[in-house]
Amino acid sequence: MKIEKPLILVTNDDGITAPGIRALISVMNQIGDVVVVAPDSPQSGMGHAVTINNTLFCDHVVVNQNEPQKEYSCSGTPVDCVKMASRQILDRKPDLCVSGINHGSNSAINVIYSGTMSAAVEAGIEGIPAIGFSLLDYSMKANFEPAKKYVKTIVENVLANGLPKGVVLNVNIPKLAEKDIKGVKVCRQANAHWVEEFDKRTNPNGREYYWLSGKFINEDQGKDTDEWALQNGYISVVPTQFDLTAHQFIEQINNWPLND
Amino acid sequence: MKIEKPLILVTNDDGITAPGIRALISVMNQIGDVVVVAPDSPQSGMGHAVTINNTLFCDHVVVNQNEPQKEYSCSGTPVDCVKMASRQILDRKPDLCVSGINHGSNSAINVIYSGTMSAAVEAGIEGIPAIGFSLLDYSMKANFEPAKKYVKTIVENVLANGLPKGVVLNVNIPKLAEKDIKGVKVCRQANAHWVEEFDKRTNPNGREYYWLSGKFINEDQGKDTDEWALQNGYISVVPTQFDLTAHQFIEQINNWPLND
């Protein structure tokens, strides 16, 4: 009897050659048949953007000929990559989509700006169980080794248990040695925001321009949040949904005199 | 006694010269002091993208010198425009941010791809009451006149009542004559998705490329949904949140053997 391995779609937002996706591919090759469809250039902060006013290129590539996965490099956003994979490249619906491992945090409100998480959410919208993984280290030299064991455990749990309809997982991993990671905590998204600073400069033609930067402000000290877990040595797992309805306020707003 | 008018930030994703934002500005000028910070080019489908790997330009412009509002044209995404407005342009926190009126629907899952709604959500994250408006007509020649009365009513209600913390409004308006609009319904986001079709072509150099298009599939027949309201002649108002946590599944996933 042939036991079919799960079909796993891998993508990210740092681009197909980023160390984070290479680490994720190496773990997924231990679990299933892997197809990579990832951006040909960095797409950090692209959120749930899709390319509708421009063309898309998507090419079969071989990044390392000793590895078994099939790989495609795509000119679009992370969400484009998932759509391209599921509608154009794959013969069947994948059993799982994993995105990352992102170089940098996607905890708290970062989930909404994150190309990594938007790719996972897009897979979720298409009914594919999906997980976004992020390591709290922005460096391109980040060490992904301590994360690998936990990535494998979480993926195996999702394959074994499935995910509730309409839910994907947002997994963030602290920048710690493996021995210092205390375990995995299922959390809620902390209530936090960015306070932007615009760095104003003048270009050689005398025109003013800006670089966007900012500070992350966490105003939520709850011990059930992803921020608390990460600050205390745990890997955070937030079940994340794409029904954005604030159901609890429908009745209240329905009492407004909107039809008077 | 000087009565201070509300300070209203106006943005959109179709670009600062789109007829939809011009209609929205004309209504807002009846209500408050208006500052426009909007993209210098179409940004549809940009979702919650922010510009972190490129520079931003933002210039004071005069689109119509007979109108009282101040206007700024920005090279970034709709979310960039909101950040630029609140951190760089405005002297004080606006009393309201309105985005649109979008040329085309942002009902159901479209909320997540929409630059219009992402601008409103960004304002919400910054604690500014915010509303995204969309008309179900993609044409640049769309007629925004029937929408104006309802836009004004909804804005006046939000200014009078405020919005719950963490909630913005997603307002969609059917393409109907004013007499045929039945009223306003507060709804939940319908459970729907897109099935993409990639239109494959070959460029003059022989390289294959794609255009993303697709069909919108609504699998949700609930009469409490935005899709139902719009199909039945109502304006839909969905209270929309940016805490993406699927709180109801935290306990279930916590029972997985993630720490064994």
HADDOCK unambig.tbl for C-alpha pairs under 7 A between the chains (distance, minus, plus):
assign (segid A and resid 45 and name CA) (segid B and resid 49 and name CA) 5.52 0.50 0.50
assign (segid A and resid 45 and name CA) (segid B and resid 50 and name CA) 5.36 0.50 0.50
assign (segid A and resid 45 and name CA) (segid B and resid 51 and name CA) 6.92 0.50 0.50
assign (segid A and resid 45 and name CA) (segid B and resid 52 and name CA) 6.74 0.50 0.50
assign (segid A and resid 46 and name CA) (segid B and resid 48 and name CA) 6.79 0.50 0.50
assign (segid A and resid 46 and name CA) (segid B and resid 49 and name CA) 4.03 0.50 0.50
assign (segid A and resid 46 and name CA) (segid B and resid 50 and name CA) 6.10 0.50 0.50
assign (segid A and resid 47 and name CA) (segid B and resid 47 and name CA) 5.91 0.50 0.50
assign (segid A and resid 47 and name CA) (segid B and resid 48 and name CA) 4.68 0.50 0.50
assign (segid A and resid 47 and name CA) (segid B and resid 49 and name CA) 4.52 0.50 0.50
assign (segid A and resid 48 and name CA) (segid B and resid 46 and name CA) 6.79 0.50 0.50
assign (segid A and resid 48 and name CA) (segid B and resid 47 and name CA) 4.66 0.50 0.50
assign (segid A and resid 48 and name CA) (segid B and resid 48 and name CA) 5.92 0.50 0.50
assign (segid A and resid 48 and name CA) (segid B and resid 49 and name CA) 6.80 0.50 0.50
assign (segid A and resid 48 and name CA) (segid B and resid 112 and name CA) 6.58 0.50 0.50
assign (segid A and resid 48 and name CA) (segid B and resid 113 and name CA) 5.63 0.50 0.50
assign (segid A and resid 49 and name CA) (segid B and resid 45 and name CA) 5.52 0.50 0.50
assign (segid A and resid 49 and name CA) (segid B and resid 46 and name CA) 4.02 0.50 0.50
assign (segid A and resid 49 and name CA) (segid B and resid 47 and name CA) 4.51 0.50 0.50
assign (segid A and resid 49 and name CA) (segid B and resid 48 and name CA) 6.81 0.50 0.50
assign (segid A and resid 49 and name CA) (segid B and resid 49 and name CA) 6.14 0.50 0.50
assign (segid A and resid 49 and name CA) (segid B and resid 113 and name CA) 6.05 0.50 0.50
assign (segid A and resid 50 and name CA) (segid B and resid 45 and name CA) 5.36 0.50 0.50
assign (segid A and resid 50 and name CA) (segid B and resid 46 and name CA) 6.11 0.50 0.50
assign (segid A and resid 51 and name CA) (segid B and resid 45 and name CA) 6.92 0.50 0.50
assign (segid A and resid 52 and name CA) (segid B and resid 45 and name CA) 6.74 0.50 0.50
assign (segid A and resid 52 and name CA) (segid B and resid 212 and name CA) 6.08 0.50 0.50
assign (segid A and resid 55 and name CA) (segid B and resid 209 and name CA) 6.46 0.50 0.50
assign (segid A and resid 55 and name CA) (segid B and resid 210 and name CA) 5.68 0.50 0.50
assign (segid A and resid 55 and name CA) (segid B and resid 211 and name CA) 5.37 0.50 0.50
assign (segid A and resid 56 and name CA) (segid B and resid 209 and name CA) 5.54 0.50 0.50
assign (segid A and resid 56 and name CA) (segid B and resid 210 and name CA) 4.94 0.50 0.50
assign (segid A and resid 56 and name CA) (segid B and resid 211 and name CA) 6.31 0.50 0.50
assign (segid A and resid 57 and name CA) (segid B and resid 208 and name CA) 6.95 0.50 0.50
assign (segid A and resid 57 and name CA) (segid B and resid 209 and name CA) 4.81 0.50 0.50
assign (segid A and resid 57 and name CA) (segid B and resid 210 and name CA) 6.35 0.50 0.50
assign (segid A and resid 83 and name CA) (segid B and resid 196 and name CA) 6.94 0.50 0.50
assign (segid A and resid 87 and name CA) (segid B and resid 196 and name CA) 6.56 0.50 0.50
assign (segid A and resid 112 and name CA) (segid B and resid 48 and name CA) 6.59 0.50 0.50
assign (segid A and resid 113 and name CA) (segid B and resid 48 and name CA) 5.63 0.50 0.50
assign (segid A and resid 113 and name CA) (segid B and resid 49 and name CA) 6.05 0.50 0.50
assign (segid A and resid 113 and name CA) (segid B and resid 50 and name CA) 6.99 0.50 0.50
assign (segid A and resid 125 and name CA) (segid B and resid 193 and name CA) 6.65 0.50 0.50
assign (segid A and resid 153 and name CA) (segid B and resid 258 and name CA) 6.61 0.50 0.50
assign (segid A and resid 154 and name CA) (segid B and resid 258 and name CA) 6.56 0.50 0.50
assign (segid A and resid 167 and name CA) (segid B and resid 246 and name CA) 6.89 0.50 0.50
assign (segid A and resid 183 and name CA) (segid B and resid 259 and name CA) 5.93 0.50 0.50
assign (segid A and resid 184 and name CA) (segid B and resid 258 and name CA) 6.34 0.50 0.50
assign (segid A and resid 184 and name CA) (segid B and resid 259 and name CA) 6.20 0.50 0.50
assign (segid A and resid 186 and name CA) (segid B and resid 250 and name CA) 6.21 0.50 0.50
assign (segid A and resid 186 and name CA) (segid B and resid 253 and name CA) 7.00 0.50 0.50
assign (segid A and resid 186 and name CA) (segid B and resid 254 and name CA) 5.82 0.50 0.50
assign (segid A and resid 187 and name CA) (segid B and resid 250 and name CA) 6.81 0.50 0.50
assign (segid A and resid 188 and name CA) (segid B and resid 245 and name CA) 5.62 0.50 0.50
assign (segid A and resid 188 and name CA) (segid B and resid 247 and name CA) 6.85 0.50 0.50
assign (segid A and resid 189 and name CA) (segid B and resid 243 and name CA) 6.68 0.50 0.50
assign (segid A and resid 189 and name CA) (segid B and resid 245 and name CA) 5.81 0.50 0.50
assign (segid A and resid 193 and name CA) (segid B and resid 125 and name CA) 6.64 0.50 0.50
assign (segid A and resid 196 and name CA) (segid B and resid 83 and name CA) 6.93 0.50 0.50
assign (segid A and resid 196 and name CA) (segid B and resid 87 and name CA) 6.57 0.50 0.50
assign (segid A and resid 197 and name CA) (segid B and resid 87 and name CA) 6.99 0.50 0.50
assign (segid A and resid 208 and name CA) (segid B and resid 57 and name CA) 6.93 0.50 0.50
assign (segid A and resid 209 and name CA) (segid B and resid 55 and name CA) 6.46 0.50 0.50
assign (segid A and resid 209 and name CA) (segid B and resid 56 and name CA) 5.53 0.50 0.50
assign (segid A and resid 209 and name CA) (segid B and resid 57 and name CA) 4.80 0.50 0.50
assign (segid A and resid 210 and name CA) (segid B and resid 55 and name CA) 5.68 0.50 0.50
assign (segid A and resid 210 and name CA) (segid B and resid 56 and name CA) 4.94 0.50 0.50
assign (segid A and resid 210 and name CA) (segid B and resid 57 and name CA) 6.35 0.50 0.50
assign (segid A and resid 211 and name CA) (segid B and resid 55 and name CA) 5.38 0.50 0.50
assign (segid A and resid 211 and name CA) (segid B and resid 56 and name CA) 6.31 0.50 0.50
assign (segid A and resid 212 and name CA) (segid B and resid 52 and name CA) 6.07 0.50 0.50
assign (segid A and resid 238 and name CA) (segid B and resid 245 and name CA) 6.46 0.50 0.50
assign (segid A and resid 239 and name CA) (segid B and resid 245 and name CA) 5.75 0.50 0.50
assign (segid A and resid 239 and name CA) (segid B and resid 246 and name CA) 5.28 0.50 0.50
assign (segid A and resid 239 and name CA) (segid B and resid 249 and name CA) 6.83 0.50 0.50
assign (segid A and resid 239 and name CA) (segid B and resid 250 and name CA) 6.66 0.50 0.50
assign (segid A and resid 240 and name CA) (segid B and resid 244 and name CA) 5.27 0.50 0.50
assign (segid A and resid 240 and name CA) (segid B and resid 245 and name CA) 4.71 0.50 0.50
assign (segid A and resid 240 and name CA) (segid B and resid 246 and name CA) 5.23 0.50 0.50
assign (segid A and resid 241 and name CA) (segid B and resid 244 and name CA) 5.37 0.50 0.50
assign (segid A and resid 241 and name CA) (segid B and resid 245 and name CA) 6.18 0.50 0.50
assign (segid A and resid 241 and name CA) (segid B and resid 246 and name CA) 5.43 0.50 0.50
assign (segid A and resid 242 and name CA) (segid B and resid 244 and name CA) 6.83 0.50 0.50
assign (segid A and resid 243 and name CA) (segid B and resid 189 and name CA) 6.67 0.50 0.50
assign (segid A and resid 244 and name CA) (segid B and resid 240 and name CA) 5.28 0.50 0.50
assign (segid A and resid 244 and name CA) (segid B and resid 241 and name CA) 5.38 0.50 0.50
assign (segid A and resid 244 and name CA) (segid B and resid 242 and name CA) 6.85 0.50 0.50
assign (segid A and resid 244 and name CA) (segid B and resid 244 and name CA) 6.96 0.50 0.50
assign (segid A and resid 245 and name CA) (segid B and resid 188 and name CA) 5.62 0.50 0.50
assign (segid A and resid 245 and name CA) (segid B and resid 189 and name CA) 5.80 0.50 0.50
assign (segid A and resid 245 and name CA) (segid B and resid 238 and name CA) 6.44 0.50 0.50
assign (segid A and resid 245 and name CA) (segid B and resid 239 and name CA) 5.75 0.50 0.50
assign (segid A and resid 245 and name CA) (segid B and resid 240 and name CA) 4.71 0.50 0.50
assign (segid A and resid 245 and name CA) (segid B and resid 241 and name CA) 6.18 0.50 0.50
assign (segid A and resid 246 and name CA) (segid B and resid 167 and name CA) 6.89 0.50 0.50
assign (segid A and resid 246 and name CA) (segid B and resid 239 and name CA) 5.29 0.50 0.50
assign (segid A and resid 246 and name CA) (segid B and resid 240 and name CA) 5.23 0.50 0.50
assign (segid A and resid 246 and name CA) (segid B and resid 241 and name CA) 5.43 0.50 0.50
assign (segid A and resid 247 and name CA) (segid B and resid 188 and name CA) 6.84 0.50 0.50
assign (segid A and resid 249 and name CA) (segid B and resid 239 and name CA) 6.82 0.50 0.50
assign (segid A and resid 250 and name CA) (segid B and resid 186 and name CA) 6.18 0.50 0.50
assign (segid A and resid 250 and name CA) (segid B and resid 187 and name CA) 6.78 0.50 0.50
assign (segid A and resid 250 and name CA) (segid B and resid 239 and name CA) 6.67 0.50 0.50
assign (segid A and resid 253 and name CA) (segid B and resid 186 and name CA) 6.99 0.50 0.50
assign (segid A and resid 254 and name CA) (segid B and resid 186 and name CA) 5.80 0.50 0.50
assign (segid A and resid 258 and name CA) (segid B and resid 153 and name CA) 6.62 0.50 0.50
assign (segid A and resid 258 and name CA) (segid B and resid 154 and name CA) 6.56 0.50 0.50
assign (segid A and resid 258 and name CA) (segid B and resid 184 and name CA) 6.33 0.50 0.50
assign (segid A and resid 259 and name CA) (segid B and resid 183 and name CA) 5.90 0.50 0.50
assign (segid A and resid 259 and name CA) (segid B and resid 184 and name CA) 6.17 0.50 0.50
